[in-house]
């Protein structure tokens, strides 16, 4: 069963674990996220994302989605 997550929930989850969300640095429908000394862009133009895609973003930030979730 695939559970989709809203991008706002994901960004809030990242922020609660120490990520810095830099809205003015992304292009178009993206924001820059900095965490654990790593940076990546996160698309915000689609509202729901599959957990596999969000985990790929987490890998770029040197963490995993399952480590962030309670």
MODELLER restraints for C-alpha pairs under 7 A, 6 or more apart:
rsr = mdl.restraints
at = mdl.atoms
rsr.add(forms.Gaussian(group=physical.xy_distance, feature=features.Distance(at['CA:2:A'], at['CA:50:A']), mean=6.88, stdev=0.5))
rsr.add(forms.Gaussian(group=physical.xy_distance, feature=features.Distance(at['CA:3:A'], at['CA:50:A']), mean=6.65, stdev=0.5))
rsr.add(forms.Gaussian(group=physical.xy_distance, feature=features.Distance(at['CA:3:A'], at['CA:51:A']), mean=6.88, stdev=0.5))
rsr.add(forms.Gaussian(group=physical.xy_distance, feature=features.Distance(at['CA:4:A'], at['CA:48:A']), mean=5.74, stdev=0.5))
rsr.add(forms.Gaussian(group=physical.xy_distance, feature=features.Distance(at['CA:4:A'], at['CA:49:A']), mean=5.35, stdev=0.5))
rsr.add(forms.Gaussian(group=physical.xy_distance, feature=features.Distance(at['CA:4:A'], at['CA:50:A']), mean=4.86, stdev=0.5))
rsr.add(forms.Gaussian(group=physical.xy_distance, feature=features.Distance(at['CA:4:A'], at['CA:51:A']), mean=6.42, stdev=0.5))
rsr.add(forms.Gaussian(group=physical.xy_distance, feature=features.Distance(at['CA:5:A'], at['CA:48:A']), mean=5.38, stdev=0.5))
rsr.add(forms.Gaussian(group=physical.xy_distance, feature=features.Distance(at['CA:5:A'], at['CA:49:A']), mean=5.49, stdev=0.5))
rsr.add(forms.Gaussian(group=physical.xy_distance, feature=features.Distance(at['CA:5:A'], at['CA:50:A']), mean=6.58, stdev=0.5))
rsr.add(forms.Gaussian(group=physical.xy_distance, feature=features.Distance(at['CA:6:A'], at['CA:47:A']), mean=5.40, stdev=0.5))
rsr.add(forms.Gaussian(group=physical.xy_distance, feature=features.Distance(at['CA:6:A'], at['CA:48:A']), mean=4.54, stdev=0.5))
rsr.add(forms.Gaussian(group=physical.xy_distance, feature=features.Distance(at['CA:6:A'], at['CA:49:A']), mean=6.47, stdev=0.5))
rsr.add(forms.Gaussian(group=physical.xy_distance, feature=features.Distance(at['CA:7:A'], at['CA:44:A']), mean=6.34, stdev=0.5))
rsr.add(forms.Gaussian(group=physical.xy_distance, feature=features.Distance(at['CA:7:A'], at['CA:47:A']), mean=5.62, stdev=0.5))
rsr.add(forms.Gaussian(group=physical.xy_distance, feature=features.Distance(at['CA:7:A'], at['CA:48:A']), mean=6.15, stdev=0.5))
rsr.add(forms.Gaussian(group=physical.xy_distance, feature=features.Distance(at['CA:7:A'], at['CA:49:A']), mean=6.95, stdev=0.5))
rsr.add(forms.Gaussian(group=physical.xy_distance, feature=features.Distance(at['CA:13:A'], at['CA:68:A']), mean=6.99, stdev=0.5))
rsr.add(forms.Gaussian(group=physical.xy_distance, feature=features.Distance(at['CA:18:A'], at['CA:35:A']), mean=6.67, stdev=0.5))
rsr.add(forms.Gaussian(group=physical.xy_distance, feature=features.Distance(at['CA:19:A'], at['CA:33:A']), mean=6.59, stdev=0.5))
rsr.add(forms.Gaussian(group=physical.xy_distance, feature=features.Distance(at['CA:19:A'], at['CA:34:A']), mean=5.62, stdev=0.5))
rsr.add(forms.Gaussian(group=physical.xy_distance, feature=features.Distance(at['CA:19:A'], at['CA:35:A']), mean=4.58, stdev=0.5))
rsr.add(forms.Gaussian(group=physical.xy_distance, feature=features.Distance(at['CA:20:A'], at['CA:33:A']), mean=5.68, stdev=0.5))
rsr.add(forms.Gaussian(group=physical.xy_distance, feature=features.Distance(at['CA:20:A'], at['CA:34:A']), mean=5.11, stdev=0.5))
rsr.add(forms.Gaussian(group=physical.xy_distance, feature=features.Distance(at['CA:20:A'], at['CA:35:A']), mean=6.46, stdev=0.5))
rsr.add(forms.Gaussian(group=physical.xy_distance, feature=features.Distance(at['CA:21:A'], at['CA:31:A']), mean=6.90, stdev=0.5))
rsr.add(forms.Gaussian(group=physical.xy_distance, feature=features.Distance(at['CA:21:A'], at['CA:32:A']), mean=6.05, stdev=0.5))
rsr.add(forms.Gaussian(group=physical.xy_distance, feature=features.Distance(at['CA:21:A'], at['CA:33:A']), mean=4.75, stdev=0.5))
rsr.add(forms.Gaussian(group=physical.xy_distance, feature=features.Distance(at['CA:21:A'], at['CA:34:A']), mean=6.64, stdev=0.5))
rsr.add(forms.Gaussian(group=physical.xy_distance, feature=features.Distance(at['CA:22:A'], at['CA:31:A']), mean=6.01, stdev=0.5))
rsr.add(forms.Gaussian(group=physical.xy_distance, feature=features.Distance(at['CA:22:A'], at['CA:32:A']), mean=5.06, stdev=0.5))
rsr.add(forms.Gaussian(group=physical.xy_distance, feature=features.Distance(at['CA:22:A'], at['CA:33:A']), mean=6.10, stdev=0.5))
rsr.add(forms.Gaussian(group=physical.xy_distance, feature=features.Distance(at['CA:23:A'], at['CA:31:A']), mean=4.82, stdev=0.5))
rsr.add(forms.Gaussian(group=physical.xy_distance, feature=features.Distance(at['CA:23:A'], at['CA:32:A']), mean=6.33, stdev=0.5))
rsr.add(forms.Gaussian(group=physical.xy_distance, feature=features.Distance(at['CA:25:A'], at['CA:31:A']), mean=6.34, stdev=0.5))
rsr.add(forms.Gaussian(group=physical.xy_distance, feature=features.Distance(at['CA:25:A'], at['CA:32:A']), mean=5.81, stdev=0.5))
rsr.add(forms.Gaussian(group=physical.xy_distance, feature=features.Distance(at['CA:26:A'], at['CA:32:A']), mean=5.29, stdev=0.5))
rsr.add(forms.Gaussian(group=physical.xy_distance, feature=features.Distance(at['CA:26:A'], at['CA:41:A']), mean=6.61, stdev=0.5))
rsr.add(forms.Gaussian(group=physical.xy_distance, feature=features.Distance(at['CA:29:A'], at['CA:43:A']), mean=5.73, stdev=0.5))
rsr.add(forms.Gaussian(group=physical.xy_distance, feature=features.Distance(at['CA:29:A'], at['CA:44:A']), mean=5.27, stdev=0.5))
rsr.add(forms.Gaussian(group=physical.xy_distance, feature=features.Distance(at['CA:29:A'], at['CA:45:A']), mean=4.85, stdev=0.5))
rsr.add(forms.Gaussian(group=physical.xy_distance, feature=features.Distance(at['CA:30:A'], at['CA:41:A']), mean=6.12, stdev=0.5))
rsr.add(forms.Gaussian(group=physical.xy_distance, feature=features.Distance(at['CA:30:A'], at['CA:42:A']), mean=5.33, stdev=0.5))
rsr.add(forms.Gaussian(group=physical.xy_distance, feature=features.Distance(at['CA:30:A'], at['CA:43:A']), mean=4.24, stdev=0.5))
rsr.add(forms.Gaussian(group=physical.xy_distance, feature=features.Distance(at['CA:30:A'], at['CA:44:A']), mean=5.36, stdev=0.5))
rsr.add(forms.Gaussian(group=physical.xy_distance, feature=features.Distance(at['CA:31:A'], at['CA:41:A']), mean=5.51, stdev=0.5))
rsr.add(forms.Gaussian(group=physical.xy_distance, feature=features.Distance(at['CA:31:A'], at['CA:42:A']), mean=5.36, stdev=0.5))
rsr.add(forms.Gaussian(group=physical.xy_distance, feature=features.Distance(at['CA:31:A'], at['CA:43:A']), mean=6.57, stdev=0.5))
rsr.add(forms.Gaussian(group=physical.xy_distance, feature=features.Distance(at['CA:32:A'], at['CA:39:A']), mean=6.92, stdev=0.5))
rsr.add(forms.Gaussian(group=physical.xy_distance, feature=features.Distance(at['CA:32:A'], at['CA:40:A']), mean=5.83, stdev=0.5))
rsr.add(forms.Gaussian(group=physical.xy_distance, feature=features.Distance(at['CA:32:A'], at['CA:41:A']), mean=4.46, stdev=0.5))
rsr.add(forms.Gaussian(group=physical.xy_distance, feature=features.Distance(at['CA:32:A'], at['CA:42:A']), mean=6.32, stdev=0.5))
rsr.add(forms.Gaussian(group=physical.xy_distance, feature=features.Distance(at['CA:33:A'], at['CA:39:A']), mean=5.56, stdev=0.5))
rsr.add(forms.Gaussian(group=physical.xy_distance, feature=features.Distance(at['CA:33:A'], at['CA:40:A']), mean=5.51, stdev=0.5))
rsr.add(forms.Gaussian(group=physical.xy_distance, feature=features.Distance(at['CA:33:A'], at['CA:41:A']), mean=6.00, stdev=0.5))
rsr.add(forms.Gaussian(group=physical.xy_distance, feature=features.Distance(at['CA:33:A'], at['CA:42:A']), mean=6.95, stdev=0.5))
rsr.add(forms.Gaussian(group=physical.xy_distance, feature=features.Distance(at['CA:34:A'], at['CA:40:A']), mean=6.73, stdev=0.5))
rsr.add(forms.Gaussian(group=physical.xy_distance, feature=features.Distance(at['CA:35:A'], at['CA:61:A']), mean=5.75, stdev=0.5))
rsr.add(forms.Gaussian(group=physical.xy_distance, feature=features.Distance(at['CA:36:A'], at['CA:61:A']), mean=6.43, stdev=0.5))
rsr.add(forms.Gaussian(group=physical.xy_distance, feature=features.Distance(at['CA:36:A'], at['CA:62:A']), mean=6.50, stdev=0.5))
rsr.add(forms.Gaussian(group=physical.xy_distance, feature=features.Distance(at['CA:38:A'], at['CA:61:A']), mean=5.23, stdev=0.5))
rsr.add(forms.Gaussian(group=physical.xy_distance, feature=features.Distance(at['CA:39:A'], at['CA:61:A']), mean=6.28, stdev=0.5))
rsr.add(forms.Gaussian(group=physical.xy_distance, feature=features.Distance(at['CA:40:A'], at['CA:60:A']), mean=6.61, stdev=0.5))
rsr.add(forms.Gaussian(group=physical.xy_distance, feature=features.Distance(at['CA:40:A'], at['CA:61:A']), mean=6.96, stdev=0.5))
rsr.add(forms.Gaussian(group=physical.xy_distance, feature=features.Distance(at['CA:54:A'], at['CA:65:A']), mean=6.95, stdev=0.5))
rsr.add(forms.Gaussian(group=physical.xy_distance, feature=features.Distance(at['CA:55:A'], at['CA:64:A']), mean=5.84, stdev=0.5))
rsr.add(forms.Gaussian(group=physical.xy_distance, feature=features.Distance(at['CA:55:A'], at['CA:65:A']), mean=5.05, stdev=0.5))
rsr.add(forms.Gaussian(group=physical.xy_distance, feature=features.Distance(at['CA:58:A'], at['CA:64:A']), mean=5.11, stdev=0.5))
rsr.add(forms.Gaussian(group=physical.xy_distance, feature=features.Distance(at['CA:58:A'], at['CA:65:A']), mean=6.02, stdev=0.5))
